[in-house]
Amino acid sequence: MSLLTSSVDLDMIEPVSLDGIPDFRNHQNNDQVESLANLFLKLGDTVRPIILRKISPISFRVLAGHFEYYAALKAQEKNEQFTAIRAYVVPPELESTILEQYDFLRSLSSSTDEITPTPTSSTSPQLPDLAQMEKNISDRLEQKLMGNLRSMIENTVKQIVNESLEGFGSQISNQITNHLDKQLTELKQSLVVVAADQTTKSKAPVKTQVPSKSKPAADILNNKNTDDNDPKRLEVVNDCNTLNMADLERKLAKSAKGNIKFARLIHEQRSHQLFTSIDDIKTNVKGLAEKTMQKIIDAW
């Protein structure tokens, strides 16, 4: 089996290892850490990989190579572009074998690259800048997590707003359409009333000398004049153009219950063209005879 090195983000590494291996806070080699950090920055990379254990999808823990890890943190403190370190991420079943080989090779080295840690005691001094280094790591992790959370929230809000706007737009469109239909109906009704008034004003009374024995002819003329000027007949025409189905049925039922059937016919006809006179109603409403129309007018 061959091991491959990976470039691991420093913000994803925890310095304290498992199995009782201490971190570098007990080391007294600040100058050596500084020197190795400068060498890292000069090369732009690390030569010898450290050994890591993967403890979650986004975090690792140092098993060996604490000195190099803290030098890398120091290099990052000097230059923010230095963000990663070369490492072996070893599987759990090979940890002991790999660490044994790692320690053996270190013991043969003529120059100690990682100083042996001194026993931990209450009087052991700590590196003065270590707390700040750890705080920087914590701040960067928090920034990344907050950035991801903010992105998730923004995407969710955008989706909710878009869905709400789609429903709201459909509702507004329906309201506008209904309002325009209502305004158009009212305009048609106003035009019919104005047309009826203009027709009444433009027609002068017809004066015709008729022999005293010609009463039927006079009655015909008087009936026509009544049809043009009778307010009640004009009211019937106007109501037939404007009343809803329920009110039309109620009005028609005053003359006879059987006349309710004409409400639907009147409503359908006026949707195509509004009525202009009683004769127009009789002509266009199927089955509406003269006598029935007169009864309707009398009872209106």
LUMSEKE-771320 format. One record per atom (N, C-alpha, C): x negated, y, z negated. Coordinates in steps of 0.05 Angstrom, whole numbers, plus 32768, in hexadecimal, padded with zeros to 4 digits. Example, Ala and Ser with C-alpha at 12.3 -4.5 7.8 and 13.67 -1.06 7.14 Angstrom:
// LUMSEKE-771320
7EF87F8E7F64 7F0A7FA67F64 7EF87FBE7F64 7EFF7FD37F72 7EEF7FEB7F71 7EFE80017F63 
This chain:
// LUMSEKE-771320
7FEF7FE88000 800080008000 7FEE80198000 7FF4802D8011 7FE580468013 7FF6805C8006 7FE8806E7FF7 7FF580857FEB 7FF1809D7FFD 800680AD7FFF 800580C5800F 800880DD7FFD 7FF880F28002 7FFB810A7FF1 8011811B7FFC 801D812B7FEA 8032813E7FF1 802B81597FE6 8035816E7FF3 803281897FE8 804B818F7FD8 804881927FBE 805E81957FAB 805F81B17FA1 807681BD7FA1 807A81D87F96 807481D97F78 806481ED7F71 805C81EF7F54 807481F47F42 808882017F4C 80A082077F3C 80AF81ED7F36 80AA81D77F44 80B881BF7F3F 80AA81AB7F2D 809381B47F22 808381A27F12 808481AA7EF4 808881977EE3 8087819B7EC6 806B81937EBC 805E81A47EAC 8042819F7EA4 803F81887E90 805381837E7F 8050816F7E6A 805681537E76 804481417E74 804881267E7E 805581147E6A 805D80FD7E72 806780E87E60 805180D87E55 805880C47E45 804580B07E3B 803080BD7E29 803680D37E1C 802480DF7E08 800D80EE7E14 800C80F37E2D 7FF681027E39 7FFB81207E35 7FEA812E7E27 7FF0814A7E21 7FED815C7E39 7FF981747E37 7FF581887E4D 7FDB81977E48 7FD781AC7E57 7FBD81BA7E57 7FBC81D07E42 7FD281D37E32 7FD281E97E1F 7FBD81E67E09 7FB281CE7E06 7F9D81C97DF2 7F8181CD7DFD 7F7E81D17E17 7F6481D57E23 7F5981F17E1C 7F3E81F27E1A 7F31820B7E13 7F1F82147E2A 7F2882117E43 7F1782167E59 7F24822B7E6C 7F2A82427E62 7F3782567E72 7F25825F7E89 7F0B82607E84 7EF982687E9A 7EF882547EB0 7EF8823A7EA9 7EF882257EBE 7F1282257ECD 7F29822A7EC0 7F43822C7ECE 7F4282437EE2 7F37825A7ED9 7F3482717EEA 7F23826B7F02 7F0C825D7EFE 7EFA82577F14 7F0782457F28 7F1482307F1E 7F21821D7F31 7F38822B7F40 7F47823D7F33 7F5C824B7F40 7F51825C7F57 7F3A82697F53 7F2D82797F68 7F2582677F7F 7F1B824F7F79 7F14823C7F8F 7F2C82337F9F 7F42822F7F90 7F5B82287F9E 7F64823E7FB2 7F6282577FA8 7F6A826D7FB9 7F5782717FD1 7F3D826C7FCC 7F2A826F7FE2 7F2F825B7FF8 7F3682427FF1 7F3B822D8005 7F58822E800E 7F6A82377FFD 7F8682378004 7F94821D7FFF 7F86820B7FF1 7F9181F07FEC 7F8181E37FD6 7F8B81CC7FCC 7F7C81BC7FB9 7F7081A47FC7 7F58819B7FBD 7F4A81857FC9 7F53816A7FBE 7F5581697FA3 7F5C814F7F96 7F7981507F8D 7F89813D7F96 7FA6813D7F8E 7FA981377F70 7FBD81427F64 7FC5813A7F49 7FD981237F4C 7FE081167F35 7FF381007F36 800D81087F27 802481047F35 803D810D7F2B 805180F67F29 806380F97F16 807B80E67F14 809480F67F1C 80A480EB7F2D 80BD80F87F34 80D280F27F1F 80DD81087F12 80F181047EFD 810D810D7F05 810F811A7F1B 812981217F27 812581287F44 813B812C7F53 813781337F70 8127814C7F74 8126815E7F60 811981787F64 8104817E7F4E 80FB816A7F3F 80E781707F2B 80D481587F27 80BB815F7F1F 80A6814B7F1B 809881507F01 8089813D7EF7 807A813F7EDE 805D81367EE3 804A81457ED7 802D813F7EDC 802681267ECC 801A81127ED9 800F80FA7ECC 7FF180FD7EC8 7FE481097EDC 7FC7810D7EDB 7FC081257EED 7FAC81347EE4 7FA4814C7EF4 7FAF81667EE8 7FB181667ECD 7FBB817F7EC0 7FA981977EC5 7F8F81927EC5 7F7D81A97EC9 7F8181B67EE4 7F8381A57EF9 7F8881AF7F14 7FA481BD7F16 7FB781B27F07 7FD281BE7F08 7FD281DA7EFC 7FC481DE7EE5 7FC481F97ED9 7FB2820C7EE9 7F9E82027EF6 7F8E82137F07 7F9F821C7F1F 7FB0820A7F29 7FC282127F3F 7FD682277F36 7FE082257F1D 7FF282397F12 7FE482547F10 7FCA82537F07 7FBB826C7F06 7FB782787F21 7FB282677F35 7FAF82717F51 7FC8827E7F5A 7FDF82727F53 7FF9827D7F5B 7FFE82987F4E 7FF4829A7F34 7FF782B47F26 7FE782CA7F34 7FD082C27F3F 7FBF82D67F4E 7FCA82DC7F69 7FD682C87F76 7FE082CC7F92 7FFA82BC7F94 801182CA7F97 802B82BC7F97 802F82AA7FAF 801E82AD7FC4 8020829B7FDB 8015827F7FD6 8006827C7FC1 7FFC82627FB9 801282557FA8 802382447FB4 803B823A7FA7 803C821B7FA4 8029820C7FAE 802B81EF7FAD 800F81E37FA7 801081CA7F9F 7FF881BB7F9A 7FFA819F7FA6 7FE381947FAE 7FE3817A7FBA 7FE681657FA4 7FF681507FA9 7FFB813D7F93 800381227F9F 7FFE810D7F8E 800980F27F93 802280F07F82 803980EA7F8E 805180E47F7F 805380C67F7F 804E80B97F68 804B809C7F66 806480907F5D 806B80787F67 808280697F5E 807D805F7F41 8092805B7F31 808F80537F15 808080397F12 808480267F24 8078800C7F20 805A800C7F25 804F80217F31 803280237F37 802480377F25 803280447F13 802680597F03 800E80507EF4 8010803A7EE5 7FFA80317ED4 7FE2802A7EE5 7FE6801D7EFB 7FCF80157F0C 7FC1802D7F18 7FD180407F21 7FC580587F2D 7FB680697F18 7FC2806C7F00 7FB6807C7EEB 7F9C806E7EE2 7F9B80547EE1 7F8380457ED9 7F6C804B7EED 7F73804A7F07 7F5E80507F1B 7F55806D7F19 7F69807F7F15 7F63809C7F13 7F5080A17EFC 7F5580957EE4 7F44809A7ECD 7F29808E7ED1 7F2780767EDE 7F0E80697EE2 7EFC807B7EF4 7F0780867F09 7EF780967F1B 7EEE80B07F0D 7EFF80BA7EFC 7EF780D37EEE 7EE080CD7EDA 7EE180B57ECE 7ECC80AE7EBB 7EB180AC7EC9 7EB080A67EE3 7E9780A37EF2 7E8D80BD7EFC 7E9E80D27EFB 7E9680EB7F06 7E8080F87EF5 7E6D81037F02 7E56810F7EF4 7E5E812A7EE7 7E7181377EF4 7E7A81517EE9 7E97814E7EE2 7E9F81557ECA 7EBA81527EC1 7ECB81697ECC 7EDF81607EDD 7EF081747EE9 7F08817B7ED7 7F1081687EC6 7F25816E7EB4 7F1B81697E98 7F18817D7E88 7F0C817C7E6E 7F1E816B7E5B 7F11815A7E4B 7F2081497E38 7F2E815B7E24 7F4881577E20 7F5781697E0D 7F4F81637DF1 7F4E81797DE1 7F4981767DC4 7F62816F7DB6 7F5F81617D9E 7F77815A7D90 7F8881727D89 7FA2816D7D8A 7FB481837D84 7FB581897D66 7FB281A17D5F 7FB481A97D43 7FC281C47D41 7FCB81CA7D2A 7FD981E37D26 7FC881FB7D2A 7FAD81F77D28 7F9A820E7D2B 7F8F82107D47 7F9681FE7D59 7F8B81FE7D74 7F9582177D83 7F8282287D8D 7F8B82407D9C 7F9682387DB7 7FA882487DC2 7FB482437DDC 7FAB82587DEF 7FAC82517E08 7FA482647E1D 7FB7827C7E1C 7FAD82947E1D 7FBE82AC7E1A 7FD282B07E30 7FCB82A67E48 7FDD82AB7E5F 7FEF82947E66 7FEE827E7E56 7FFD82667E5D 801B826C7E5A 8023827A7E45 8040827F7E41 804B828F7E59 803B82A27E63 804482B27E79 804782A17E92 8034828E7E96 8034827C7EAD 804E826B7EAC 805482617E94 806C82507E92 808582617E96 8084827A7E8C 809C828C7E91 80A082917EAE 808982957EBD 808C829A7EDA 809882827EE8 8090826A7EDF 809C82527EEB 80BA82517EE6 80C282567ECD 80DE82567EC5 80EE826B7ED5 80E282837ED8 80F082987EE7 80F482917F04 80E082847F10 80E2827D7F2D 80F782677F30 80F782537F1E 810C823E7F1F 8128824A7F1C 812A825D7F09 814582697F05 814E82797F1E 813B82877F2A 814182967F42 814B82847F59 813D826D7F5C 8145825A7F71 8161824F7F6B 816682477F52 8180823C7F4B 819682507F4E 819182697F45 81A5827E7F48 81AA82857F65 819582847F76 819882897F92 81AA82747F9F 81A5825A7F98 81B682457FA3 81D382487F99 81D6824E7F7F 81F182517F74 81FF82697F81 81F1827F7F85 81FD82967F91 820682907FAE 81F682817FBC 81FD827A7FD8 821682687FD9 821782557FC6 822F82437FC5 824882537FBE 824682667FAB 825D82777FA4 826682887FBB 825282947FC9 825982A67FE0 826782967FF6 825D827E7FFC 8269826D8011 828682658009 828A825E7FEF 82A482577FE6 82B7826E7FE8 82AE82867FDF 82C0829E7FE0 82C782A57FFC 82B382A3800F 82B882A9802B 82CD82968036 82CB827C802F 82DE82698039 82FB826F802F 82FC82758015 8317827B8009 832282958015 831282A98019 831B82C28025 832582BE8041 831582AF8051 831D82AA806D 8337829B806E 833B8287805D 83548278805D 836B828A8055 8367829B8041 837B82AE8038 838382C2804D 836E82CC805B 837482E08070 838382D48087 837E82BA808E 838D82AD80A3 83AB82AC809C 83B182A38083 83CD82A2807B 83D982BD8078 83C982D1806E 83D482EC806B 83D982F88086 83C782F48099 83CB82FF80B4 83E482F480C1 83EA82DA80BE 840282CF80C8 841B82DB80BB 841982DF80A1 843082EB8092 84358308809C 841F8317809F 8422833380A8 842E833480C4 8425832180D5 842F832180F1 844D831C80F1 8456830980E0 8473830380DF 8482831B80D5 8477832980C0 8485834180B6 8487835780CA 8472835B80D9 8472837080EE 848683698104 8487834F810C 849A83478121 84B6834B8117 84BC834380FF 84D7834680F4 84DF836480F2 84CC837480EA 84D1839180E7 84D7839D8103 84C783958117 84CC83A08132 84E68397813D 84ED837E8138 850883748142 851E83848135 851C838A811B 85318399810D 853383B58119 851B83C2811D 851B83DD8128 852783DD8144 852183C98154 852C83C78170 854A83C4816F 855483B4815D 857183B0815B 857F83CB8153 857383D9813F 857F83F28137 857E8406814E 85698406815E 856784198174 857D84138189 858183F9818F 859683F281A2 85B183FB8198 85B683F7817E 85D083FF8173 85D4841D8175 85BE842C816F 85C0844A8171 85C68452818E 85B9844581A1 85BD844C81BD 85DA844781C6 85E6843181BB 8602842B81C2 8614844081B7 86108448819E 8621845D8192 861E847781A2 8605847F81A8 8601849781B7 860E849681D2 860C847F81E0 8618847C81FA 8636847E81F8 8642847381E3 865F847481E0 8668849181DB 865884A081CB 865F84BC81C5 865D84CD81DE 864884C881EE 864484D78206 865B84D2821A 866384B9821C 867984B2822E 869384BF8226 869884C0820C 86B084CC8201 86B184EA8207 869A84F88203 869885148207 869A851C8225 868F850B8236 868E85128253 86A9850E8261 86BA84FF8255 86D484F98263 86E9850D8259 86F4851C826B 870985308264 872485218265 8737852B8254 8752851E8255 875E85208270 876B850C8279 8778850B8293 879485158290 879A852B829E 87B58536829F 87C2853182BA 87D6852182BB 87E2851A82D5 8800851E82D2 880B852D82E4 8828853182E5 8835851882F1 8845850C82E0 885284F382E8 887084F782E5 887F84EE82F8 889D84F082F5 88A684E282DC 88BB84ED82D1 88C584E382B8 88CD84C682B9 88D384BC82D0 88DB84A082D2 88C4848D82D5 88AB849982D6 8893848782DB 8884848382C0 8891847A82AC 888584758292 8870845F8292 8874844A82A0 885F843582A0 8843843F82A8 8842845082BD 8829845C82C6 881D846D82B0 882D847D82A2 8823848E828D 8818847D8276 882684678270 881C8456825A 8801844A8261 87FC8443827A 87E284388282 87CC844D827E 87D184668286 87BD847A8283 87B884808265 87CE84818255 87CA84858239 87BA846F822C 87BF84568234 87B0843F8229 879284418230 878C84498248 8770844C8250 876384628240 87718478823C 8766848E822D 876184858210 877384758205 8770846B81EA 8758845981E7 8753844881FB 873C843681FB 8722844581FB 8721845D8208 8708846C8209 8703847C81EF 8718848581E2 8715849881CC 871E848E81B1 872B847881B0 8735846E8196 871E84668184 871B8474816C 8705846E815A 870484518151 871C8445814E 871D842A8144 871184178159 8718841B8173 870E840A8188 86EF840E818A 86E684278187 86C9842C8188 86BB841E8170 86C9841E8159 86BE84108142 86BB83F28147 86D083E68154 86CE83CA815A 86B683C4816C 86B283D58181 869C83D18193 868183D38184 867F83E78173 866683EB8164 866183D48151 867683CA8143 867383B48130 866B839A813E 867783968156 8670837E8165 8653837E816D 864783968170 862B83988177 86188396815F 8622839B8147 8610839E8130 8614838A8119 862D83808115 8632836F80FE 862483548101 861C834980EA 8612832D80EB 8628831980EE 8621830080F1 863582EB80F6 864A82E980DF 864182EB80C6 865482E880B0 866882FF80B0 865F831880B4 8672832E80B4 8684832E80CC 8679832580E3 868B832280FB 86A1830E80F6 869B82F880EB 86AF82E380E5 86C482EE80D1 86BB82FD80BD 86CE830980AA 86E1831C80B7 86D6832D80C9 86E7834180D7 86FB833380EA 86F1831F80F8 87038312810C 8718830280FE 871282F880E6 872682E780D7 873E82F880CE 873B831280CD 8752832380C5 8769832180D8 8763831D80F2 8778831B8106 878382FE8107 877282EB8105 877A82CF8106 876182BE8100 876482A980F0 874D829880EA 8741828B8103 875282868117 8748827A812F 8735828C813F 873682A68139 872582B98148 870882B9813E 870382AB8128 86E882A9811E 86D5829E8133 86DF828D8145 86CE82808159 86C18295816B 86CE82AC816E 86C282C08180 86A982CE8175 86A482CA815B 868D82D7814E 867382CD815B 867182B3815F 865982A8816B 865582B28188 866B82B28197 866A82BB81B3 866282D881B5 866D82E981A3 8666830581A3 86488309819C 863F82FA8188 862382FC817F 861082F38195 861782DE81A4 860682D581BA 860582E981D1 861C82F481D7 861E830681EE 860E832081E8 8611832B81D0 8603834481CA 85E5834181C9 85DB832881C4 85BE832481C4 85B2832881E0 85C3832581F5 85BA832A8210 85BF83478218 85D783518211 85DD836D8218 85F383778205 85F0838E81FA 8603839981E7 861D83A181F6 863383A081E8 864D83A881F3 865083C681F4 865E83CF8209 866283EC820D 867F83F48209 869283E18209 86AE83E88207 86BE83CE81FF 86D883D381F9 86E983BC81F3 86EC83AA820C 86EF83B78223 86F183A7823C 86D883978240 86C183A18239 86A88393823C 86A8837A822A 86B3837D8212 86B583668200 86C78350820B 86DF83598215 86F283458220 86E783378239 86D883468248 86CD833B8261 86B78326825C 86A6832B8248 868F831B8244 86928305822F 86A78307821E 86AB82F3820A 86C082DF8215 86B882C7821A 86C982B38226 86E182AC8214 86F982AC821F 871182A48211 871E82BB8201 871382D38202 871E82EA81F3 873282F98205 874C82F38201 876182FF8211 8769831B8207 877983298218 878183458211 8790834681F7 87A4833481F4 87B5833481DC 87A4832E81C3 8793831A81C6 8782831381AF 8770832A81A7 8765833881BB 8754834F81B6 8763836581A8 877C836981B0 878C837E81A3 879283778186 8797835E8181 879C83558165 878383598154 876C83538160 875383578152 874F8374814B 87548386815E 875183A3815A 876483AD8145 877D83A48146 879183AD8132 878A83A48116 877E838C8113 8778838280F9 875C838A80EF 874C83968100 8730839C80FA 872E83AF80E2 
